[in-house]
Amino acid sequence: MAGRIPSSFIDELLVRVDIVSVIDSRVQLKKTGHEYQACCPFHNEKTASFTVSPDKQFYHCFGCGAHGSALGFLMDYEHMAFVEAVEELAAGVGMEVPREKGQSNEERGYQALYDVMEKVARFYSEQLRQHSEALRATDYLKNRGLSGEIAAQFELGFAPPGWDNLIKALAEKGVSSEQLVQVGMLVKKDSGGFYDRFRDRIMFPIRDTRGRVIAFGGRQLDGDPKSPKYLNSSETPIFHKGRELYGLYQARKAERKLERLLVVEGYMDVVSLAQFGVRNAVATLGTATTKDHLERLFRVVPQAVFCFDGDRAGRQAAWRALENALPVLSEGRQINFMFLPDGEDPD
């Protein structure tokens, strides 16, 4: 639901939120008397001049003048929009965000797309449990060492063989073909009509940092050499692959205060590592590591460890990551590279 958030709710939210916890999960704070200090995340400095007051629920930098509440911090540090920051804080303290009547056409349109993607995710999840062809998918996952529990945690699904399974199933739930095209789940034929983008694949839902399904990755099952092993959603109004990281939402849920993130190449690397207790892995979505990826990483943790496949392509990916990381490195940010033996990968 969208619309104006009552100002009374904002006031109550800021009373309930602990600003120290909000900032400390992103910038390492040190207790000094009744307050906390750190080097300012908004400008480069070597001597800490950034202070956080738990009594006043306020932060202030004596160096650059940055100041504000937990809400303002999220907007400035995470580059969140106002509504996104409110929802992030509210989720952290278990509050439901109320909305007053009235919403823009754009808000209605985007919310409708997120709703469609949730229905798509449920459809694929149901197919993994119920479809007559799903045994091939579950056998593949078991052979890769994954348990049913970890598959459920990452909400893995199955896109059955066939050209119109998703169209038919979601039409019954009131979703139009045009909406499915808009979120990248259908492809429009030149001759007219539509077909499912994902067919006979294991499906990996991609959630944004707020937990909304924004895209999918699909792993091929039939071994067709003419088809890519992994297929990603196309760019849509709610999905830009150069900005998103698979597994970041799950990593933040698994560990409240992350110290570092392990950046790997693929979906299966992330899920397999989680199976064996490494819950802080994320993956880029079939692209080289971009500046936007790195900025997103460093908003969550001070350290990123890149661990790509132990082959020539993996080493080239590491070099590109290094080249893109250098311009965004600053005080308090650290990158490391973990190189695996030839032929090995994190999975």
DRENDO-1510 file (C-alpha; in Angstrom, 1 decimal, always signed):
<recs>
REC; n; res; u; v; w
REC; 1; MET; +0.0; +0.0; +0.0 .
REC; 2; ALA; +1.3; +3.5; -0.9 .
REC; 3; GLY; +0.3; +7.0; +0.1 .
REC; 4; ARG; +1.4; +9.7; +2.5 .
REC; 5; ILE; +2.9; +8.5; +5.8 .
REC; 6; PRO; +1.4; +10.3; +8.8 .
REC; 7; SER; +3.9; +12.6; +10.6 .
REC; 8; SER; +2.8; +11.2; +14.0 .
REC; 9; PHE; +4.1; +7.8; +12.9 .
REC; 10; ILE; +7.4; +9.3; +11.9 .
REC; 11; ASP; +7.7; +10.9; +15.4 .
REC; 12; GLU; +6.8; +7.5; +17.1 .
REC; 13; LEU; +9.3; +5.6; +14.9 .
REC; 14; LEU; +12.2; +7.9; +15.8 .
REC; 15; VAL; +11.4; +7.4; +19.5 .
REC; 16; ARG; +11.4; +3.6; +19.1 .
REC; 17; VAL; +14.5; +3.4; +16.9 .
REC; 18; ASP; +18.0; +3.2; +18.5 .
REC; 19; ILE; +20.2; +5.5; +16.4 .
REC; 20; VAL; +23.4; +3.9; +17.8 .
REC; 21; SER; +22.3; +0.5; +16.5 .
REC; 22; VAL; +21.3; +1.8; +13.1 .
REC; 23; ILE; +24.6; +3.6; +12.6 .
REC; 24; ASP; +26.9; +1.0; +14.2 .
REC; 25; SER; +25.6; -1.7; +11.8 .
REC; 26; ARG; +27.1; +0.5; +9.0 .
REC; 27; VAL; +29.9; +2.5; +10.6 .
REC; 28; GLN; +32.0; +1.1; +13.4 .
REC; 29; LEU; +31.4; +3.2; +16.5 .
REC; 30; LYS; +33.5; +3.5; +19.6 .
REC; 31; LYS; +32.0; +4.4; +23.0 .
REC; 32; THR; +33.5; +7.6; +24.5 .
REC; 33; GLY; +31.7; +8.6; +27.7 .
REC; 34; HIS; +28.0; +9.0; +27.1 .
REC; 35; GLU; +28.4; +9.2; +23.3 .
REC; 36; TYR; +29.9; +7.2; +20.5 .
REC; 37; GLN; +32.5; +8.3; +17.9 .
REC; 38; ALA; +33.8; +7.3; +14.5 .
REC; 39; CYS; +35.6; +8.8; +11.5 .
REC; 40; CYS; +32.9; +10.6; +9.6 .
REC; 41; PRO; +31.4; +8.5; +6.8 .
REC; 42; PHE; +30.5; +11.6; +4.8 .
REC; 43; HIS; +34.0; +13.0; +4.3 .
REC; 44; ASN; +37.6; +11.8; +4.5 .
REC; 45; GLU; +39.3; +12.3; +7.9 .
REC; 46; LYS; +41.9; +10.6; +10.1 .
REC; 47; THR; +40.7; +11.9; +13.4 .
REC; 48; ALA; +37.2; +10.9; +14.5 .
REC; 49; SER; +34.9; +14.0; +14.6 .
REC; 50; PHE; +31.6; +12.1; +14.0 .
REC; 51; THR; +29.6; +11.7; +17.2 .
REC; 52; VAL; +26.4; +9.9; +17.9 .
REC; 53; SER; +24.3; +10.7; +21.0 .
REC; 54; PRO; +22.0; +7.9; +22.3 .
REC; 55; ASP; +20.3; +10.4; +24.6 .
REC; 56; LYS; +19.4; +12.9; +21.9 .
REC; 57; GLN; +19.1; +10.2; +19.2 .
REC; 58; PHE; +21.1; +12.5; +17.0 .
REC; 59; TYR; +24.4; +12.4; +15.0 .
REC; 60; HIS; +26.7; +15.3; +14.3 .
REC; 61; CYS; +30.1; +15.7; +12.6 .
REC; 62; PHE; +32.2; +18.6; +13.8 .
REC; 63; GLY; +34.3; +18.3; +10.7 .
REC; 64; CYS; +31.8; +18.7; +7.8 .
REC; 65; GLY; +28.7; +19.6; +9.7 .
REC; 66; ALA; +26.6; +16.6; +8.7 .
REC; 67; HIS; +23.9; +16.0; +11.3 .
REC; 68; GLY; +20.5; +14.5; +11.8 .
REC; 69; SER; +18.3; +11.6; +13.0 .
REC; 70; ALA; +18.5; +7.9; +12.2 .
REC; 71; LEU; +16.1; +8.7; +9.3 .
REC; 72; GLY; +18.4; +11.3; +7.9 .
REC; 73; PHE; +21.4; +9.1; +8.3 .
REC; 74; LEU; +19.9; +6.3; +6.1 .
REC; 75; MET; +18.9; +8.8; +3.5 .
REC; 76; ASP; +22.4; +10.3; +3.3 .
REC; 77; TYR; +24.5; +7.2; +3.9 .
REC; 78; GLU; +22.4; +4.6; +2.0 .
REC; 79; HIS; +21.2; +7.1; -0.6 .
REC; 80; MET; +17.6; +6.0; +0.2 .
REC; 81; ALA; +14.5; +7.9; -0.7 .
REC; 82; PHE; +12.5; +9.2; +2.3 .
REC; 83; VAL; +9.8; +6.4; +2.1 .
REC; 84; GLU; +12.4; +3.7; +1.7 .
REC; 85; ALA; +14.3; +4.9; +4.8 .
REC; 86; VAL; +11.1; +5.0; +6.8 .
REC; 87; GLU; +10.3; +1.4; +5.8 .
REC; 88; GLU; +13.8; +0.2; +6.5 .
REC; 89; LEU; +13.7; +1.6; +10.1 .
REC; 90; ALA; +10.2; +0.4; +10.7 .
REC; 91; ALA; +11.1; -3.1; +9.6 .
REC; 92; GLY; +14.0; -3.1; +12.1 .
REC; 93; VAL; +11.7; -2.4; +15.0 .
REC; 94; GLY; +8.7; -4.5; +13.8 .
REC; 95; MET; +6.4; -1.6; +13.0 .
REC; 96; GLU; +3.9; -1.5; +10.2 .
REC; 97; VAL; +4.0; +1.7; +8.2 .
REC; 98; PRO; +0.5; +3.3; +7.9 .
REC; 99; ARG; -0.5; +5.2; +4.8 .
REC; 100; GLU; -3.0; +7.9; +4.3 .
REC; 101; LYS; -5.3; +7.9; +1.3 .
REC; 102; GLY; -4.0; +9.1; -2.0 .
REC; 103; GLN; -1.0; +7.9; -4.0 .
REC; 104; SER; +0.7; +8.9; -7.2 .
REC; 105; ASN; +0.3; +6.9; -10.5 .
REC; 106; GLU; +4.0; +6.1; -10.3 .
REC; 107; GLU; +3.7; +4.7; -6.8 .
REC; 108; ARG; +0.7; +2.6; -7.8 .
REC; 109; GLY; +2.5; +1.3; -10.9 .
REC; 110; TYR; +5.7; +0.3; -9.1 .
REC; 111; GLN; +3.7; -1.4; -6.2 .
REC; 112; ALA; +1.7; -3.3; -8.8 .
REC; 113; LEU; +5.0; -4.6; -10.3 .
REC; 114; TYR; +6.3; -5.8; -6.9 .
REC; 115; ASP; +3.0; -7.5; -6.3 .
REC; 116; VAL; +3.3; -9.3; -9.7 .
REC; 117; MET; +6.8; -10.5; -8.9 .
REC; 118; GLU; +5.7; -12.0; -5.5 .
REC; 119; LYS; +3.0; -14.0; -7.4 .
REC; 120; VAL; +5.6; -15.2; -9.9 .
REC; 121; ALA; +7.9; -16.3; -7.0 .
REC; 122; ARG; +5.1; -18.2; -5.4 .
REC; 123; PHE; +4.3; -19.9; -8.7 .
REC; 124; TYR; +7.8; -21.1; -9.2 .
REC; 125; SER; +8.1; -22.3; -5.6 .
REC; 126; GLU; +4.9; -24.3; -5.9 .
REC; 127; GLN; +6.1; -25.9; -9.2 .
REC; 128; LEU; +9.3; -27.1; -7.4 .
REC; 129; ARG; +7.1; -29.0; -5.0 .
REC; 130; GLN; +4.2; -30.1; -7.2 .
REC; 131; HIS; +5.1; -30.3; -10.9 .
REC; 132; SER; +5.5; -33.7; -12.4 .
REC; 133; GLU; +8.9; -32.7; -13.9 .
REC; 134; ALA; +10.2; -31.2; -10.7 .
REC; 135; LEU; +12.0; -34.3; -9.6 .
REC; 136; ARG; +14.8; -33.4; -12.1 .
REC; 137; ALA; +15.2; -30.1; -10.4 .
REC; 138; THR; +15.2; -31.5; -6.9 .
REC; 139; ASP; +17.6; -34.2; -7.9 .
REC; 140; TYR; +20.0; -31.6; -9.3 .
REC; 141; LEU; +19.8; -29.6; -6.1 .
REC; 142; LYS; +20.5; -32.7; -4.0 .
REC; 143; ASN; +23.4; -33.7; -6.2 .
REC; 144; ARG; +24.9; -30.2; -5.6 .
REC; 145; GLY; +24.7; -30.9; -1.9 .
REC; 146; LEU; +21.7; -28.6; -1.0 .
REC; 147; SER; +19.2; -29.4; +1.6 .
REC; 148; GLY; +15.5; -28.8; +1.4 .
REC; 149; GLU; +15.9; -26.3; +4.2 .
REC; 150; ILE; +18.4; -24.1; +2.4 .
REC; 151; ALA; +16.4; -24.3; -0.8 .
REC; 152; ALA; +13.4; -23.0; +1.1 .
REC; 153; GLN; +15.4; -20.2; +2.8 .
REC; 154; PHE; +16.5; -18.9; -0.6 .
REC; 155; GLU; +13.0; -19.7; -2.0 .
REC; 156; LEU; +14.3; -21.7; -5.0 .
REC; 157; GLY; +11.7; -22.6; -7.6 .
REC; 158; PHE; +11.2; -24.4; -10.8 .
REC; 159; ALA; +10.1; -23.0; -14.2 .
REC; 160; PRO; +8.5; -26.1; -16.0 .
REC; 161; PRO; +9.1; -27.0; -19.6 .
REC; 162; GLY; +6.7; -25.3; -22.0 .
REC; 163; TRP; +6.1; -21.9; -23.5 .
REC; 164; ASP; +3.0; -20.6; -21.6 .
REC; 165; ASN; +2.9; -22.1; -18.0 .
REC; 166; LEU; +3.4; -18.7; -16.3 .
REC; 167; ILE; +1.1; -16.9; -18.6 .
REC; 168; LYS; -1.8; -19.3; -17.9 .
REC; 169; ALA; -1.2; -19.6; -14.2 .
REC; 170; LEU; -1.0; -15.9; -13.5 .
REC; 171; ALA; -3.9; -15.0; -15.8 .
REC; 172; GLU; -6.0; -16.9; -13.3 .
REC; 173; LYS; -4.7; -14.6; -10.6 .
REC; 174; GLY; -5.6; -11.4; -12.5 .
REC; 175; VAL; -2.1; -10.7; -13.8 .
REC; 176; SER; -2.1; -9.4; -17.4 .
REC; 177; SER; +0.5; -10.4; -20.1 .
REC; 178; GLU; +1.4; -6.8; -20.4 .
REC; 179; GLN; +2.4; -6.7; -16.7 .
REC; 180; LEU; +4.5; -9.8; -17.1 .
REC; 181; VAL; +6.3; -8.3; -20.0 .
REC; 182; GLN; +6.9; -5.1; -18.0 .
REC; 183; VAL; +8.7; -7.2; -15.3 .
REC; 184; GLY; +10.7; -9.2; -17.8 .
REC; 185; MET; +9.0; -12.5; -17.3 .
REC; 186; LEU; +7.4; -12.8; -20.7 .
REC; 187; VAL; +8.8; -12.1; -24.1 .
REC; 188; LYS; +6.7; -10.6; -26.8 .
REC; 189; LYS; +6.8; -12.3; -30.2 .
REC; 190; ASP; +7.4; -10.3; -33.4 .
REC; 191; SER; +4.4; -12.1; -34.9 .
REC; 192; GLY; +2.2; -11.3; -31.9 .
REC; 193; GLY; +1.5; -13.1; -28.6 .
REC; 194; PHE; +3.9; -13.9; -25.8 .
REC; 195; TYR; +6.0; -16.8; -24.4 .
REC; 196; ASP; +7.6; -17.5; -21.0 .
REC; 197; ARG; +11.2; -16.2; -20.7 .
REC; 198; PHE; +12.2; -18.9; -18.3 .
REC; 199; ARG; +11.5; -22.6; -19.2 .
REC; 200; ASP; +12.8; -25.8; -17.7 .
REC; 201; ARG; +15.1; -24.0; -15.2 .
REC; 202; ILE; +15.8; -23.9; -11.5 .
REC; 203; MET; +14.7; -20.4; -10.4 .
REC; 204; PHE; +16.5; -18.1; -8.0 .
REC; 205; PRO; +14.4; -15.1; -6.8 .
REC; 206; ILE; +16.4; -11.9; -6.5 .
REC; 207; ARG; +15.3; -9.7; -3.6 .
REC; 208; ASP; +16.3; -6.1; -3.1 .
REC; 209; THR; +17.5; -4.8; +0.3 .
REC; 210; ARG; +13.9; -4.3; +1.4 .
REC; 211; GLY; +13.0; -7.9; +0.6 .
REC; 212; ARG; +11.0; -7.3; -2.5 .
REC; 213; VAL; +11.3; -9.7; -5.4 .
REC; 214; ILE; +12.7; -7.6; -8.3 .
REC; 215; ALA; +14.0; -10.3; -10.8 .
REC; 216; PHE; +15.0; -13.9; -11.2 .
REC; 217; GLY; +18.0; -16.0; -12.3 .
REC; 218; GLY; +17.4; -19.3; -14.0 .
REC; 219; ARG; +19.7; -22.3; -14.1 .
REC; 220; GLN; +19.4; -24.5; -17.2 .
REC; 221; LEU; +18.4; -28.2; -16.7 .
REC; 222; ASP; +18.2; -29.6; -20.2 .
REC; 223; GLY; +21.8; -29.0; -21.2 .
REC; 224; ASP; +20.9; -27.4; -24.5 .
REC; 225; PRO; +24.2; -25.9; -25.9 .
REC; 226; LYS; +22.2; -23.3; -27.7 .
REC; 227; SER; +20.8; -21.9; -24.5 .
REC; 228; PRO; +22.8; -20.1; -21.8 .
REC; 229; LYS; +23.5; -22.1; -18.7 .
REC; 230; TYR; +22.3; -19.2; -16.6 .
REC; 231; LEU; +19.6; -16.7; -17.7 .
REC; 232; ASN; +18.9; -13.5; -15.9 .
REC; 233; SER; +15.8; -11.2; -16.0 .
REC; 234; SER; +16.0; -8.3; -18.4 .
REC; 235; GLU; +16.3; -4.7; -17.1 .
REC; 236; THR; +12.9; -3.4; -15.9 .
REC; 237; PRO; +11.6; -0.3; -14.1 .
REC; 238; ILE; +12.3; -2.1; -10.8 .
REC; 239; PHE; +15.5; -4.1; -11.7 .
REC; 240; HIS; +18.9; -2.8; -12.7 .
REC; 241; LYS; +21.4; -5.6; -12.6 .
REC; 242; GLY; +24.4; -3.2; -12.4 .
REC; 243; ARG; +23.2; -2.2; -8.9 .
REC; 244; GLU; +21.8; -5.3; -7.3 .
REC; 245; LEU; +23.6; -8.1; -5.5 .
REC; 246; TYR; +22.1; -11.6; -5.1 .
REC; 247; GLY; +22.0; -12.8; -1.5 .
REC; 248; LEU; +22.5; -9.4; +0.1 .
REC; 249; TYR; +19.0; -9.5; +1.6 .
REC; 250; GLN; +19.5; -13.0; +3.0 .
REC; 251; ALA; +23.0; -12.1; +4.3 .
REC; 252; ARG; +21.6; -9.2; +6.3 .
REC; 253; LYS; +18.8; -11.3; +7.7 .
REC; 254; ALA; +21.2; -14.1; +8.7 .
REC; 255; GLU; +23.7; -11.8; +10.5 .
REC; 256; ARG; +22.5; -8.6; +12.1 .
REC; 257; LYS; +25.9; -7.0; +12.2 .
REC; 258; LEU; +28.0; -8.0; +9.2 .
REC; 259; GLU; +31.7; -7.4; +9.4 .
REC; 260; ARG; +32.5; -8.3; +5.7 .
REC; 261; LEU; +30.8; -9.6; +2.6 .
REC; 262; LEU; +32.3; -12.3; +0.4 .
REC; 263; VAL; +31.7; -11.5; -3.3 .
REC; 264; VAL; +31.4; -14.6; -5.5 .
REC; 265; GLU; +30.4; -15.2; -9.1 .
REC; 266; GLY; +27.1; -17.1; -9.1 .
REC; 267; TYR; +23.8; -18.0; -7.5 .
REC; 268; MET; +24.9; -21.5; -6.7 .
REC; 269; ASP; +28.1; -20.2; -5.0 .
REC; 270; VAL; +25.9; -18.1; -2.6 .
REC; 271; VAL; +23.4; -20.8; -1.8 .
REC; 272; SER; +26.0; -23.6; -1.4 .
REC; 273; LEU; +28.2; -21.5; +0.9 .
REC; 274; ALA; +25.1; -20.7; +3.0 .
REC; 275; GLN; +24.4; -24.5; +3.2 .
REC; 276; PHE; +27.8; -24.8; +5.0 .
REC; 277; GLY; +27.4; -21.9; +7.3 .
REC; 278; VAL; +29.0; -19.1; +5.3 .
REC; 279; ARG; +26.0; -16.7; +5.3 .
REC; 280; ASN; +27.7; -13.5; +4.2 .
REC; 281; ALA; +28.2; -14.3; +0.5 .
REC; 282; VAL; +26.7; -12.2; -2.4 .
REC; 283; ALA; +27.0; -12.4; -6.1 .
REC; 284; THR; +26.8; -10.0; -9.0 .
REC; 285; LEU; +24.2; -10.8; -11.6 .
REC; 286; GLY; +26.1; -12.0; -14.6 .
REC; 287; THR; +28.0; -8.7; -14.9 .
REC; 288; ALA; +31.4; -7.4; -13.8 .
REC; 289; THR; +31.6; -5.8; -10.4 .
REC; 290; THR; +30.5; -2.1; -10.9 .
REC; 291; LYS; +31.0; +1.0; -8.9 .
REC; 292; ASP; +27.3; +0.9; -7.9 .
REC; 293; HIS; +27.8; -2.7; -6.6 .
REC; 294; LEU; +30.8; -1.5; -4.5 .
REC; 295; GLU; +29.0; +1.5; -3.1 .
REC; 296; ARG; +26.2; -0.8; -2.1 .
REC; 297; LEU; +28.6; -3.2; -0.5 .
REC; 298; PHE; +30.4; -0.5; +1.5 .
REC; 299; ARG; +27.2; +0.9; +2.8 .
REC; 300; VAL; +26.7; -2.4; +4.6 .
REC; 301; VAL; +30.2; -3.5; +5.6 .
REC; 302; PRO; +33.7; -1.9; +5.8 .
REC; 303; GLN; +35.3; -4.9; +4.1 .
REC; 304; ALA; +34.7; -6.8; +0.8 .
REC; 305; VAL; +36.4; -10.1; +0.0 .
REC; 306; PHE; +36.3; -11.1; -3.7 .
REC; 307; CYS; +36.5; -14.8; -4.3 .
REC; 308; PHE; +36.0; -15.8; -7.9 .
REC; 309; ASP; +36.5; -19.1; -9.8 .
REC; 310; GLY; +40.0; -20.4; -10.0 .
REC; 311; ASP; +40.4; -20.1; -13.7 .
REC; 312; ARG; +41.5; -17.4; -16.2 .
REC; 313; ALA; +38.1; -15.9; -16.3 .
REC; 314; GLY; +37.9; -15.7; -12.5 .
REC; 315; ARG; +41.3; -13.9; -12.4 .
REC; 316; GLN; +40.2; -11.4; -15.1 .
REC; 317; ALA; +37.0; -10.8; -13.1 .
REC; 318; ALA; +39.1; -10.1; -10.0 .
REC; 319; TRP; +41.3; -7.6; -11.9 .
REC; 320; ARG; +38.2; -5.8; -13.2 .
REC; 321; ALA; +36.8; -5.7; -9.6 .
REC; 322; LEU; +40.1; -4.2; -8.4 .
REC; 323; GLU; +40.1; -1.5; -11.1 .
REC; 324; ASN; +36.5; -0.5; -10.3 .
REC; 325; ALA; +37.1; -0.6; -6.5 .
REC; 326; LEU; +40.1; +1.7; -6.4 .
REC; 327; PRO; +38.1; +4.9; -7.1 .
REC; 328; VAL; +35.6; +4.2; -4.3 .
REC; 329; LEU; +38.1; +3.2; -1.6 .
REC; 330; SER; +38.5; +5.6; +1.2 .
REC; 331; GLU; +39.3; +5.7; +4.9 .
REC; 332; GLY; +37.7; +2.7; +6.6 .
REC; 333; ARG; +37.0; +0.7; +3.4 .
REC; 334; GLN; +39.0; -2.4; +2.6 .
REC; 335; ILE; +39.1; -5.0; -0.2 .
REC; 336; ASN; +40.8; -8.3; -0.2 .
REC; 337; PHE; +41.1; -11.0; -2.9 .
REC; 338; MET; +40.9; -14.8; -2.2 .
REC; 339; PHE; +42.4; -16.8; -5.1 .
REC; 340; LEU; +41.4; -20.5; -5.4 .
REC; 341; PRO; +43.4; -23.3; -7.0 .
REC; 342; ASP; +42.9; -23.8; -10.7 .
REC; 343; GLY; +39.7; -25.5; -11.5 .
REC; 344; GLU; +38.1; -24.8; -8.1 .
REC; 345; ASP; +35.2; -22.5; -7.3 .
REC; 346; PRO; +33.5; -21.3; -4.1 .
REC; 347; ASP; +30.7; -23.8; -4.6 .
</recs>
